[in-house]
Amino acid sequence: KVIELVSMHNAIALRGNHDQRLVDFINNDSALIRSKFIEHGGIQTLQSYCDINNINDEISNEILSQAKDTIKTFFGHHIDFLSELPLYHEDHDHIYVHAGLNPNFIDWKNQPEHDFMYIKDEFIQHTFEDLNKRVVFGHTRTIDIHGTSDIWFSKDKIGIDGGCAYGMQLNCLIFQEGLYITEQIKNC
């Protein structure tokens, strides 16, 4: 669906940490990459792509190899799509990024790719008012920032991750004519 939205409706999708984990898993045989992939939702991802039932964290290397081959053969275009997603998008009012910006870089565009997808506390605790744009980000659940799953607004940042993957809520933010409109779907 995301591929369709990007290719046919000019939506902008950004690369996140789980996207990168899948790409790395498919393109690399590292035990560490495999372990991190499995630890962070990899089993569910493989089940969505392959006919794999009743598997757990002790999945065999043979099954993993078969799953990789299936994904490469039938869904290689998904891996290509995810590999090519931008790490950020910028418009007149906002910088959009999956996780955040590293305050240790004068020019945030030069930060390591990893930071765009994984940074948390260092980004959230820093003030970026000198950018003159708000940074819209996910990755860190808003409940961990301000005690509620609702969208978090600060002077320089907007956190939108409502914790849907943890059974909390899915947040939607619309910016239209200088106003923010928010919607939530509870208990997703």
Rosetta blueprint (number, residue, H / E / L):
1 K L
2 V H
3 I H
4 E H
5 L H
6 V H
7 S H
8 M H
9 H H
10 N L
11 A L
12 I L
13 A L
14 L L
15 R L
16 G L
17 N H
18 H H
19 D H
20 Q H
21 R H
22 L H
23 V H
24 D H
25 F H
26 I H
27 N H
28 N L
29 D L
30 S L
31 A H
32 L H
33 I H
34 R H
35 S H
36 K H
37 F H
38 I H
39 E H
40 H H
41 G H
42 G H
43 I H
44 Q H
45 T H
46 L H
47 Q H
48 S H
49 Y H
50 C L
51 D L
52 I L
53 N L
54 N L
55 I L
56 N L
57 D L
58 E L
59 I L
60 S L
61 N H
62 E H
63 I H
64 L H
65 S H
66 Q H
67 A H
68 K H
69 D H
70 T H
71 I H
72 K H
73 T H
74 F H
75 F H
76 G H
77 H H
78 H H
79 I H
80 D H
81 F H
82 L H
83 S H
84 E H
85 L L
86 P L
87 L L
88 Y E
89 H E
90 E E
91 D L
92 H L
93 D L
94 H E
95 I E
96 Y E
97 V E
98 H L
99 A L
100 G L
101 L L
102 N L
103 P L
104 N L
105 F L
106 I L
107 D L
108 W H
109 K H
110 N H
111 Q L
112 P L
113 E H
114 H H
115 D H
116 F H
117 M H
118 Y H
119 I L
120 K L
121 D H
122 E H
123 F H
124 I H
125 Q H
126 H L
127 T L
128 F L
129 E H
130 D H
131 L H
132 N L
133 K L
134 R E
135 V E
136 V E
137 F E
138 G L
139 H L
140 T L
141 R L
142 T L
143 I H
144 D H
145 I H
146 H H
147 G L
148 T L
149 S L
150 D L
151 I L
152 W E
153 F E
154 S L
155 K L
156 D L
157 K E
158 I E
159 G E
160 I L
161 D L
162 G L
163 G E
164 C H
165 A H
166 Y H
167 G L
168 M L
169 Q E
170 L E
171 N E
172 C E
173 L E
174 I E
175 F E
176 Q E
177 E L
178 G L
179 L E
180 Y E
181 I E
182 T E
183 E E
184 Q E
185 I E
186 K E
187 N L
188 C L
